[in-house]
């Protein structure tokens, strides 16, 4: 068990790199926040 590394769910990832996935998640969150801000 000492050899196991923490898997960030890369098997379910649609992006090859975690950095791109994190960036897209940030953009997606900002888009949702902006949509909520505009709608209210």
HELIX and SHEET records of a PDB file:
HELIX    1   1 UNK A   10  UNK A   12  5                                   3    
HELIX    2   2 UNK A   18  UNK A   39  1                                  22    
END                                                                             
